Amino acid sequence: MTPEEIRLSGERHVMSDLTSKGYFCLRKKRSPVPTGIEAIKGTEVALVQVKAAVHPNMPDGLSAEESARVRKRVVRMGWQAWLAQVQIDSLGAMLGSVTYIRLI
């Protein structure tokens, strides 16, 4: 899989997981980092950054630059920020479950 295919597969799995939990999801091309999803549930809005990796590799965390951009945006907007990590197989199927780490 190409890096773009891995990224898109990870985003699809996270959006599906969030939707199953009652969130409305938007993938924003103008997000602070390319893998940003806006997840909305009632009055709660969260910016979710997705990191995906093909097994046996593990998903990365956010770089210092990505983290700074995310924090700047969510503080300004009054949102929450989360990192979602997803491990997939070579065909793009999710292995295990999505891991969420609250950033702010």
N, C-alpha and C positions, 0 to 999 in steps of 0.2 A: 504494500500500500504506500502511496505517496504521503508526504506530510500533510497535504491538503485533505486527502481522503481520511486520514487519521483524525484530523481536527474536526471535520464535518461529522464523522461518525460519532465522536465524543459528544459534540454539541447535540446531535439528534437524541442520543441516549439520555443526556441530562434534561433536555426539554421534555422528553417523554416521561421521565421520572417526576419532574416538577409538575407537569400537567396532571399526572395521576394523583398528586397531592393537593390539587385544587388551584394551582397557579395558572395564570395566563402568561404565556411567554412570548417575548419578542427578541429576535436576534438582531442586534444593532451593528451595522457596518461601521458606524462612527464611534464605537465603544473605545474606551481608553486603551484596550488591547484588542486584537482581532477576534478573540473568543469570548466576547461579552454577550450575556443574555440578560435582559431585563425581565424579572419574574414579579408578577403582580398578583396579590391576593387581598381583596378588600382594600384597605388603606395602606397595606404593607407593600413596599417596593424594595426589591433587592437587585443588586448588580451581581451576577454570578459569572465568574471567570472559569473557563473550562480548560483542563489539561488532560490530554489523553495519551496513552501509550499502548503499543502492541506487545502482548505477552511474549517473552518474559520480562520486558522492560516495565518499570514503574513510572507513573506520571510524575512530571516535575512539579515543583512549587512555582510560585511567582518570582520573577527576578526582582531585584530592588527597584528597577525603573518601572516595571509593571505595577508593583505594589504601591509606589508613590503616586502614579497616575490614578489608580483605582481609589486610593484614599482621598485624594484631592477632589475627585468627582463626587464620591458619595457623601463626603462631609458637606460640600456645597449644596447638594440636592437633599440631604437629610435621609438618605437611604441606608440600607444595610449592605454589606459586601461579603461575598462568600467565594471560596475557591471550591470547585467541584473537580474531583479527580476520578478518571474512568480508565479501566484497563480493558482492552478489547483483544479479540483473536485476529488472525491474519485475514479473516473475511469481514471483520467489522462488528461481529457479535460481541455484546458486553459480557465480560467475565466477572462474576461477583456482583456487587452493587456499587452505586455511586457513593463516593466518600465526600462529605461536605465539611469544610473547615471555615468557621466564621472569621473574617478578617477585621471587621468593625461592627 
